[in-house]
Amino acid sequence: MHGSATNGAVGSGLDVATLREVEQFIYREARYQDELEYDAWEALWTDDAIYWVPANGGDSDPTREVSILFDNRARIATRIKQLHTGKRHSQTPPSQLRRIVSNVELLDGEADGIGPEGDIRAGANFLVYESRERGVTLWAGRSDYTLRRTPDGLRMAYKKVTLVDSDRPLYTLAFLI
């Protein structure tokens, strides 16, 4: 039973062990993005992954409305290959990045975040500091994740990044948001 003392939970029923595992996964993903470890970041995805950055807020339908980014697993791989070529001029030289991730929480109405299919739903706020020759840009938003347990550990089956100012003209997002 979720919430018992034997699984690391406290009185509220929160599964502390799962929360810590999810936090460590999200922090590792952020480090891979900031340090341009493209292959390590790509390896965090499942084969059926969806990576979505909506335009004009987070309540749009990516199949009917324009998105900043709406990638399946094959498109994620293509994006990484493009970054490896060194010919993605919007990232020449590459952005210097650091992100702060906070407010990590398990979602889905249960304290363990585990949905009906066994996937873990989680969310986190972020602030990305991007330094480029044009100056400094701050990117703030929220990431919502669906994480899946695999023999190699947690992997992302879904990531939605809702930018605070997605309803305004944006600089290029040529780095991994």
Contact map, one row per residue, 1 for C-alpha under 8 A:
111100000000000000000000000000000000000000000000000000000000000000000000000000000000000000000000000000000000000000000000000000000000000000000000000000000000000000000000000000000
111100101000111000000000000000000000000000000000000000000000000000000000000000000000000000000000000000000000001100000000000000000000000000000000000000000000000000000000000000000
111110111111111000000000000000000000000000000000000000000000000000000000000000000000000000000000000000000000001000000000000000000000000000000000000000000000000000000000000000000
111111111100100000000000000000000000000000000000000000000000000000000000000000000000000000000000000000000000000000000000000000000000000000000000000000000000000000000000000000000
001111111100000000000000000000000000000000000000000000000000000000000000000000000000000000000000000000000000000000000000000000000000000000000000000000000000000000000000000000000
000111111000000000000000000000000000000000000000000000000000000000000000000000000000000000000000000000000000000000000000000000000000000000000000000000000000000000000000000000000
011111111000001110000000000000000000000000000000000000000000000000000000000000000000000000000000000000000000000000000000000000000000000000000000000000000000000000000000000000000
001111111100001110000000000000000000000000000000000000000000000000000000000000000000000000000000000000000000000000000000000000000000000000000000000000000000000000000000000000000
011111111111111110000000000000000000000000000000000000000000000000000000000000000000000000000000000000000000000000000000000000000000000000000000000000000000000000000000000000000
001110011111111100000000000000000000000000000000000000000000000000000000000000000000000000000000000000000000000000000000000000000000000000000000000000000000000000000000000000000
001000001111110000000000000000000000000000000000000000000000000000000000000000000000000000000000000000000000000000000000000000000000000000000000000000000000000000000000000000000
001000001111110000000000000000000000000000000000000000000000000000000000000000000000000000000000000000000000001000000000000000000000000000000000000000000000000000000000000000000
011100001111111000000000000000000000000000000000000000000000000000000000000000000000000000000000000000000000001100000000000000000000000000000000000000000000000000000000000000000
011000001111111100000000000000000000000000000000000000000000000000000000000000000000000000000000000000000000001100000000000000000000000000000000000000000000000000000000000000000
011000111100111111100000000000000000000000000000000000000000000000000000000000000000000000000000000000000000001100000000000000000000000000000000000000000000000000000000000000000
000000111100011111110000000000000000000000000000000000000000000000000000000000000000000000000000000000000000000000000000000000000000000000000000000000000000000000000000000000000
000000111000001111111000000000000000000000000000000000000000000000000000000000000000000000000000000000000000000000000000000000000000000000000000000000000000000000000000000000000
000000000000001111111100000000000000000000000000000000000000000000000000000000000000000000000000000000000000000100000000000000000000000000000000000000000000000000000000000000000
000000000000001111111110000000000000000000000000000000000000000000000000000000000000000000000000000000001100000100000000000000000000000000000000000000000000000000000000000000000
000000000000000111111111000000000000000000000000000000000000000000000000000000000000000000000000000000000000000000000000000000000000000000000000000000000000000000000000000000000
000000000000000011111111100000000000000000000000000000000000000000000000000000000000000000000000000000000000000000000000000000000000000000000000000000000000000000000000000000000
000000000000000001111111110000000000000000000000000000000000000000000000000000000000000000000000000000000000000000000000010000000000000000000000000000000000000000000000000000000
000000000000000000111111111000000000000000000000000000000000000000000000000000000000000000000000000000010000000000000000000000000000000000000000000000000000000000000000000000000
000000000000000000011111111100000000000000000000000000000000000000000000000000000000000000000000000000000000000000000000000000000000000000000000000000000000000000000000000000000
000000000000000000001111111110000000000000000000000000000000000000000000000000000000000000000000000000000000000000000000000000000000000000000000000000000100000000000000000000000
000000000000000000000111111111000000000000000000000000000000000000000000000000000000000000000000000000000000000000000000000000000000000000000000000000000000000000000000000000000
000000000000000000000011111111100000000000000000000000000000000000000000000000000000000000000000000010000000000000000000000000000000000000000000000000000000000000000000000000000
000000000000000000000001111111110000000000000000000000000000000000000000000000000000000000000000000000000000000000000000000000000000000000000000000000000000000000000000000000000
000000000000000000000000111111111000000010010000000000000000000000000000000000000000000000000000000000000000000000000000000000000000000000000000000000000000000000000000000000000
000000000000000000000000011111111100000000000000000000000000000000000000000000000000000000000000001010000000000000000000000000000000000000000000000000000000000000000000000000000
000000000000000000000000001111111110000000000000000000000000000000000000000000000000000000000000000000000000000000000000000000000000000000000000000000000000000000000000000000000
000000000000000000000000000111111111110110000000000000000000000000000000000000000000000000000000000000000000000000000000000000000000000000000000000000000000000000000000000000000
000000000000000000000000000011111111110010000000000000000000000000000000000000000000000000000000000000000000000000000000000000000000000000000000000000000000000000000000000000111
000000000000000000000000000001111111100000000000000000000000000000000000000000000000000000000001111000000000000000000000000000000000000000000000000000000000000000000000000000000
000000000000000000000000000000111111100000000000000000000000000000000000000000000000000000000000100000000000000000000000000000000000000000000000000000000000000000000000000000000
000000000000000000000000000000011111110000000000000000000000000000000000000000000000000000000000000000000000000000000000000000000000000000000000000000000000000000000000000000000
000000000000000000000000000000011111111110000000000000000000000000000000000000000000000000000000000000000000000000000000000000000000000000000000000000000000000000000000000000000
000000000000000000000000000000011001111111000000000000000000000000000000000000010010000000000000000000000000000000000000000000000000000000000000000000000000000000000000000000000
000000000000000000000000000000000000111111100000000000000000000000000000000000010000000000000000000000000000000000000000000000000000000000000000000000000000000000000000000000000
000000000000000000000000000000010000111111110000000000000000000000000000000000000000000000000000000000000000000000000000000000000000000000000000000000000000000000000000000000000
000000000000000000000000000010011000111111111000000000000000000000000000000000000000000000000000000000000000000000000000000000000000000000000000000000000000000000000000000000000
000000000000000000000000000000000000011111111000000000000000000000000000000110010000000000000000000000000000000000000000000000000000000000000000000000000000000000000000000000000
000000000000000000000000000000000000001111111100000000000000000000000000000000000000000000000000000000000000000000000000000000000000000000000000000000000000000000000000000000000
000000000000000000000000000010000000000111111100000000000000000000000000000000000000000000000000000000000000000000000000000000000000000000000000000000000111000000000000000000000
000000000000000000000000000000000000000011111110100000000000000000000000100000000000000000000000000000000000000000000000000000000000000000000000000000000011100000000000000000000
000000000000000000000000000000000000000000111111100000000000000000000000100000000000000000000000000000000000000000000000000000000000000000000000000100000011100000000000000000000
000000000000000000000000000000000000000000001111100000000000000000000000100000000000000000000000000000000000000000000000000000000000000000000000000000000000100000000000000000000
000000000000000000000000000000000000000000000111110000000000000000000001100000000000000000000000000000000000000000000000000000000000000000000000000000000000100000000000000000000
000000000000000000000000000000000000000000001111111000000000000000000001100000000000000000000000000000000000000000000000000000000000000000000000000000000001110000000000000000000
000000000000000000000000000000000000000000000001111100000000000000000111100000000000000000000000000000000000000000000000000000000000000000000000000000000000111000000000000000000
000000000000000000000000000000000000000000000000111110000000000000001111000100000000000000000000000000000000000000000000000000000000000000000000000000000000011100000000000000000
000000000000000000000000000000000000000000000000011111000000010000111110000000000000000000000000000000000000000000000000000000000000000000000000000000000000011110000000000000000
000000000000000000000000000000000000000000000000001111100000000000111100000000000000000000000000000000000000000000000000000000000000000000000000000000000000000111100000000000000
000000000000000000000000000000000000000000000000000111111101010001111100000000000000000000000000000000000000000000000000000000000000000000000000000000000000000111100100000000000
000000000000000000000000000000000000000000000000000011111101000001110000000000000000000000000000000000000000000000000000000000000000000000000000000000000000000000000110000000000
000000000000000000000000000000000000000000000000000001111101000000000000000000000000000000000000000000000000000000000000000000000000000000000000000000000000000000000111000000000
000000000000000000000000000000000000000000000000000001111111000000000000000000000000000000000000000000000000000000000000000000000000000000000000000000000000000001110110000000000
000000000000000000000000000000000000000000000000000001111111000000000000000000000000000000000000000000000000000000000000000000000000000000000000000000000000000001000000000000000
000000000000000000000000000000000000000000000000000000001111100000000000000000000000000000000000000000000000000000000000000000000000000000000000000000000000000000000000000000000
000000000000000000000000000000000000000000000000000001111111110010000000000000000000000000000000000000000000000000000000000000000000000000000000000000000000000000000000000000000
000000000000000000000000000000000000000000000000000000000011111110000000000000000000000000000000000000000000000000000000000000000000000000000000000000000000000000000000000000000
000000000000000000000000000000000000000000000000000101000001111111100100000000000000000000000000000000000000000000000000000000000000000000000000000000000000000000000000000000000
000000000000000000000000000000000000000000000000000000000000111110000000000000000000000000000000000000000000000000000000000000000000000000000000000000000000000000000000000000000
000000000000000000000000000000000000000000000000000000000000111111000000000000000000000000000000000000000000000000000000000000000000000000000000000000000000000000000000000000000
000000000000000000000000000000000000000000000000000000000001111111100000000000000000000000000000000000000000000000000000000000000000000000000000000000000000000000000000000000000
000000000000000000000000000000000000000000000000000001100000010111110000000000000000000000000000000000000000000000000000000000000000000000000000000000000000000000000000000000000
000000000000000000000000000000000000000000000000000111100000010011111100000000000000000000000000000000000000000000000000000000000000000000000000000000000000000000000000000000000
000000000000000000000000000000000000000000000000000111100000000001111100000000000000000000000000000000000000000000000000000000000000000000000000000000000000000000000000000000000
000000000000000000000000000000000000000000000000001111000000000000111110000000000000000000000000000000000000000000000000000000000000000000000000000000000000000000000000000000000
000000000000000000000000000000000000000000000000011111000000010000111111000000000000000000000000000000000000000000000000000000000000000000000000000000000000000000000000000000000
000000000000000000000000000000000000000000000000011100000000000000001111111100000000000000000000000000000000000000000000000000000000000000000000000000000000000000000000000000000
000000000000000000000000000000000000000000000001111000000000000000000111111100000000000000000000000000000000000000000000000000000000000000000000000000000000000000000000000000000
000000000000000000000000000000000000000000001111110000000000000000000011111110000000000000000000000000000000000000000000000000000000000000000000000000000000000000000000000000000
000000000000000000000000000000000000000000000000000000000000000000000011111111000000000000000000000000000000000000000000000000000000000000000000000000000000000000000000000000000
000000000000000000000000000000000000000000000000000000000000000000000011111111100000000000000000000000000000000000000000000000000000000000000000000000000000000000000000000000000
000000000000000000000000000000000000000001000000001000000000000000000011111111110000000000000000000000000000000000000000000000000000000000000000000000000000000000000000000000000
000000000000000000000000000000000000000001000000000000000000000000000000111111111000000000000000000000000000000000000000000000000000000000000000000000000000000000000000000000000
000000000000000000000000000000000000000000000000000000000000000000000000011111111100000000000000000000000000000000000000000000000000000000000000000000000000000000000000000000000
000000000000000000000000000000000000000000000000000000000000000000000000001111111110000000000000000000000000000000000000000000000000000000000000000000000000000000000000000000000
000000000000000000000000000000000000011001000000000000000000000000000000000111111111000000000000000000000000000000000000000000000000000000000000000000000000000000000000000000000
000000000000000000000000000000000000000000000000000000000000000000000000000011111111100000000000000000000000000000000000000000000000000000000000000000000000000000000000000000000
000000000000000000000000000000000000000000000000000000000000000000000000000001111111111100000000000000000000000000000000000000000000000000000000000000000000000000000000000000000
000000000000000000000000000000000000010000000000000000000000000000000000000000111111111100100000000000000000000000000000000000000000000000000000000000000000000000000000000000000
000000000000000000000000000000000000000000000000000000000000000000000000000000011111110000000000000000000000000000000000000000000000000000000000000000000000000000000000000000000
000000000000000000000000000000000000000000000000000000000000000000000000000000001111111100000000000000000000000000000000000000000000000000000000000000000000000000000000000000000
000000000000000000000000000000000000000000000000000000000000000000000000000000000111111110010000000000000000000000000000000000000000000000000000000000000000000000000000000000000
000000000000000000000000000000000000000000000000000000000000000000000000000000000110111110010000000000000000000000000000000000000000000000000000000000000000000000000000000000000
000000000000000000000000000000000000000000000000000000000000000000000000000000000110111111110000000000000000000000000000000000000000000000000000000000000000000000000000000000000
000000000000000000000000000000000000000000000000000000000000000000000000000000000000011111111000000000000000000000000000000000000000000000000000000000000000000000000000000000000
000000000000000000000000000000000000000000000000000000000000000000000000000000000000000111111100000000000000000000000000000000000000000000000000000000000000000000000000000101000
000000000000000000000000000000000000000000000000000000000000000000000000000000000010000111111110000000000000000000000000000000000000000000000000000000000000000000000000000001100
000000000000000000000000000000000000000000000000000000000000000000000000000000000000011111111110000000000000000000000000000000000000000000000000000000000000000000000000000000000
000000000000000000000000000000000000000000000000000000000000000000000000000000000000000011111110000000000000000000000000000000000000000000000000000000000000000000000000000000000
000000000000000000000000000000000000000000000000000000000000000000000000000000000000000001111111000000000000000000000000000000000001000000000000000000000000000000000000000000000
000000000000000000000000000000000000000000000000000000000000000000000000000000000000000000111111100000000000000000000000000000000111000000000000000000000000000000000000000000100
000000000000000000000000000000000100000000000000000000000000000000000000000000000000000000000111110000000000000000000000000000000111000000000000000000000000000000000000000000000
000000000000000000000000000000000110000000000000000000000000000000000000000000000000000000000011111000000000000000000000000000011110000000000000000000000000000000000000000000000
000000000000000000000000000000000100000000000000000000000000000000000000000000000000000000000001111100000000000000000000000000011100000000000000000000000000000000000000000000000
000000000000000000000000000001000100000000000000000000000000000000000000000000000000000000000000111110000000000000000000000001111000000000000000000000000000000000000000000000000
000000000000000000000000000000000000000000000000000000000000000000000000000000000000000000000000011111000000000000000000000001110000000000000000000000000000000000000000000000000
000000000000000000000000001001000000000000000000000000000000000000000000000000000000000000000000001111110000000000000000000111100000000000000000000000000000000000000000000000000
000000000000000000000000000000000000000000000000000000000000000000000000000000000000000000000000000111110000000000000000000111000000000000000000000000000000000000000000000000000
000000000000000000000000000000000000000000000000000000000000000000000000000000000000000000000000000011111000000000000000001110000000000000000000000000000000000000000000000000000
000000000000000000000010000000000000000000000000000000000000000000000000000000000000000000000000000011111100000000000000011110000000000000000000000000000000000000000000000000000
000000000000000000100000000000000000000000000000000000000000000000000000000000000000000000000000000000111110000000000000011100000000000000000000000000000000000000000000000000000
000000000000000000100000000000000000000000000000000000000000000000000000000000000000000000000000000000011111011110000001111000000000000000000000000000000000000000000000000000000
000000000000000000000000000000000000000000000000000000000000000000000000000000000000000000000000000000001111111111000001111000000000000000000000000000000000000000000000000000000
000000000000000000000000000000000000000000000000000000000000000000000000000000000000000000000000000000000111110011100000100000000000000000000000000000000000000000000000000000000
000000000000000000000000000000000000000000000000000000000000000000000000000000000000000000000000000000000011111010000000000000000000000000000000000000000000000000000000000000000
000000000000000000000000000000000000000000000000000000000000000000000000000000000000000000000000000000000111111111000000000000000000000000000000000000000000000000000000000000000
011000000001111000000000000000000000000000000000000000000000000000000000000000000000000000000000000000000110111110000000000000000000000000000000000000000000000000000000000000000
010000000000111001100000000000000000000000000000000000000000000000000000000000000000000000000000000000000110011111000001000000000000000000000000000000000000000000000000000000000
000000000000000000000000000000000000000000000000000000000000000000000000000000000000000000000000000000000111111111100001110000000000000000000000000000000000000000000000000000000
000000000000000000000000000000000000000000000000000000000000000000000000000000000000000000000000000000000011010111111111100000000000000000000000000000000000000000000000000000000
000000000000000000000000000000000000000000000000000000000000000000000000000000000000000000000000000000000001000011111111100000000000000000000000000000000000000000000000000000000
000000000000000000000000000000000000000000000000000000000000000000000000000000000000000000000000000000000000000001111110000000000000000000000000000000000000000000000000000000000
000000000000000000000000000000000000000000000000000000000000000000000000000000000000000000000000000000000000000001111110000000000000000000000000000000000000000000000000000000000
000000000000000000000000000000000000000000000000000000000000000000000000000000000000000000000000000000000000000001111111000000000000000000000000000100000000000000000000000000000
000000000000000000000000000000000000000000000000000000000000000000000000000000000000000000000000000000000000000001111111100000000000000000000000011110000000000000000000000000000
000000000000000000000000000000000000000000000000000000000000000000000000000000000000000000000000000000000110000111100111110000000000000000000000111100000000000000000000000000000
000000000000000000000000000000000000000000000000000000000000000000000000000000000000000000000000000000000111000011100011111000000000000000000001111000000000000000000000000000000
000000000000000000000100000000000000000000000000000000000000000000000000000000000000000000000000000000011110000010000001111100000000000000000001111000000000000000000000000000000
000000000000000000000000000000000000000000000000000000000000000000000000000000000000000000000000000000111110000000000000111110000000000000000111100000000000000000000000000000000
000000000000000000000000000000000000000000000000000000000000000000000000000000000000000000000000000011111000000000000000011111000000000000000111000000000000000000000000000000000
000000000000000000000000000000000000000000000000000000000000000000000000000000000000000000000000000011110000000000000000001111100000000000011110000000000000000000000000000000000
000000000000000000000000000000000000000000000000000000000000000000000000000000000000000000000000001111000000000000000000000111110000000000011110000000000000000000000000000000000
000000000000000000000000000000000000000000000000000000000000000000000000000000000000000000000000001110000000000000000000000011111000000001111000000000000000000000000000000000000
000000000000000000000000000000000000000000000000000000000000000000000000000000000000000000000000111100000000000000000000000001111100000001110000000000000000000000000000000000000
000000000000000000000000000000000000000000000000000000000000000000000000000000000000000000000000111000000000000000000000000000111110000111100000000000000000000000000000000000000
000000000000000000000000000000000000000000000000000000000000000000000000000000000000000000000011110000000000000000000000000000011111000111100000000000000000000000000000000000000
000000000000000000000000000000000000000000000000000000000000000000000000000000000000000000000011100000000000000000000000000000001111111110000000000000000000000000000000000000000
000000000000000000000000000000000000000000000000000000000000000000000000000000000000000000000111000000000000000000000000000000000111111100000000000000000000000000000000000000000
000000000000000000000000000000000000000000000000000000000000000000000000000000000000000000000000000000000000000000000000000000000011111000000000000000000000000000000000000000000
000000000000000000000000000000000000000000000000000000000000000000000000000000000000000000000000000000000000000000000000000000000011111100000000000000000000000000000000000000000
000000000000000000000000000000000000000000000000000000000000000000000000000000000000000000000000000000000000000000000000000000000011111110000000000000000000000000000000000000000
000000000000000000000000000000000000000000000000000000000000000000000000000000000000000000000000000000000000000000000000000000001111011111000000000000000000000000000000000000000
000000000000000000000000000000000000000000000000000000000000000000000000000000000000000000000000000000000000000000000000000000001110001111100000000000000000000000000000000000000
000000000000000000000000000000000000000000000000000000000000000000000000000000000000000000000000000000000000000000000000000000111100000111110000000000000000000000000000000000000
000000000000000000000000000000000000000000000000000000000000000000000000000000000000000000000000000000000000000000000000000000111100000011111000000000000000000000110000000000000
000000000000000000000000000000000000000000000000000000000000000000000000000000000000000000000000000000000000000000000000000011110000000001111100000000000000000000111000000000000
000000000000000000000000000000000000000000000000000000000000000000000000000000000000000000000000000000000000000000000000000011100000000000111110000000000000000011110000000000000
000000000000000000000000000000000000000000000000000000000000000000000000000000000000000000000000000000000000000000000000001111000000000000011111000000000000000011110000000000000
000000000000000000000000000000000000000000000000000000000000000000000000000000000000000000000000000000000000000000000000001111000000000000001111100000000000001111000000000000000
000000000000000000000000000000000000000000000000000000000000000000000000000000000000000000000000000000000000000000000000111100000000000000000111110000000000011110000000000000000
000000000000000000000000000000000000000000000000000000000000000000000000000000000000000000000000000000000000000000000001111000000000000000000011111000000001111100000000000000000
000000000000000000000000000000000000000000000000000000000000000000000000000000000000000000000000000000000000000000000011110000000000000000000001111100000001111000000000000000000
000000000000000000000000000000000000000000000000000000000000000000000000000000000000000000000000000000000000000000000011110000000000000000000000111110000111110000000000000000000
000000000000000000000000000000000000000000000100000000000000000000000000000000000000000000000000000000000000000000000111000000000000000000000000011111000111100000000000000000000
000000000000000000000000000000000000000000000000000000000000000000000000000000000000000000000000000000000000000000000010000000000000000000000000001111111110000000000000000000000
000000000000000000000000000000000000000000000000000000000000000000000000000000000000000000000000000000000000000000000000000000000000000000000000000111111110000000000000000000000
000000000000000000000000000000000000000000000000000000000000000000000000000000000000000000000000000000000000000000000000000000000000000000000000000011111000000000000000000000000
000000000000000000000000000000000000000000000000000000000000000000000000000000000000000000000000000000000000000000000000000000000000000000000000000011111100000000000000000000000
000000000000000000000000000000000000000000000000000000000000000000000000000000000000000000000000000000000000000000000000000000000000000000000000000011111110000000000000000000000
000000000000000000000000100000000000000000010000000000000000000000000000000000000000000000000000000000000000000000000000000000000000000000000000001111011111000000000000000000000
000000000000000000000000000000000000000000011100000000000000000000000000000000000000000000000000000000000000000000000000000000000000000000000000001111001111100000000000000000000
000000000000000000000000000000000000000000011100100000000000000000000000000000000000000000000000000000000000000000000000000000000000000000000000111100000111111000000000000000000
000000000000000000000000000000000000000000001111110000000000000000000000000000000000000000000000000000000000000000000000000000000000000000000000111100000011111000000000000000000
000000000000000000000000000000000000000000000000111100000000000000000000000000000000000000000000000000000000000000000000000000000000000000000001111000000001111100000000000000000
000000000000000000000000000000000000000000000000011100000000000000000000000000000000000000000000000000000000000000000000000000000000000000000011110000000001111110000000000000000
000000000000000000000000000000000000000000000000001111000000000000000000000000000000000000000000000000000000000000000000000000000000000000000011100000000000011111000000000000000
000000000000000000000000000000000000000000000000000111000000000000000000000000000000000000000000000000000000000000000000000000000000000000001111000000000000001111100000000000001
000000000000000000000000000000000000000000000000000011001100000000000000000000000000000000000000000000000000000000000000000000000000000000001110000000000000000111110100000000000
000000000000000000000000000000000000000000000000000011001000000000000000000000000000000000000000000000000000000000000000000000000000000000111100000000000000000011111100000000000
000000000000000000000000000000000000000000000000000000001000000000000000000000000000000000000000000000000000000000000000000000000000000000111100000000000000000001111100000000000
000000000000000000000000000000000000000000000000000000000000000000000000000000000000000000000000000000000000000000000000000000000000000000010000000000000000000000111111000000000
000000000000000000000000000000000000000000000000000001111000000000000000000000000000000000000000000000000000000000000000000000000000000000000000000000000000000001111111110000000
000000000000000000000000000000000000000000000000000000111000000000000000000000000000000000000000000000000000000000000000000000000000000000000000000000000000000000001111100000000
000000000000000000000000000000000000000000000000000000010000000000000000000000000000000000000000000000000000000000000000000000000000000000000000000000000000000000001111110000000
000000000000000000000000000000000000000000000000000000000000000000000000000000000000000000000000000000000000000000000000000000000000000000000000000000000000000000000111111000000
000000000000000000000000000000000000000000000000000000000000000000000000000000000000000000000000000000000000000000000000000000000000000000000000000000000000000000000101111110000
000000000000000000000000000000000000000000000000000000000000000000000000000000000000000000000000000000000000000000000000000000000000000000000000000000000000000000000000111110000
000000000000000000000000000000000000000000000000000000000000000000000000000000000000000001000000000000000000000000000000000000000000000000000000000000000000000000000000011111000
000000000000000000000000000000000000000000000000000000000000000000000000000000000000000000000000000000000000000000000000000000000000000000000000000000000000000000000000011111111
000000000000000000000000000000000000000000000000000000000000000000000000000000000000000001100000000000000000000000000000000000000000000000000000000000000000000000000000000111110
000000000000000000000000000000001000000000000000000000000000000000000000000000000000000000100010000000000000000000000000000000000000000000000000000000000000000000000000000011111
000000000000000000000000000000001000000000000000000000000000000000000000000000000000000000000000000000000000000000000000000000000000000000000000000000000000000000000000000011111
000000000000000000000000000000001000000000000000000000000000000000000000000000000000000000000000000000000000000000000000000000000000000000000000000000000000000010000000000010111
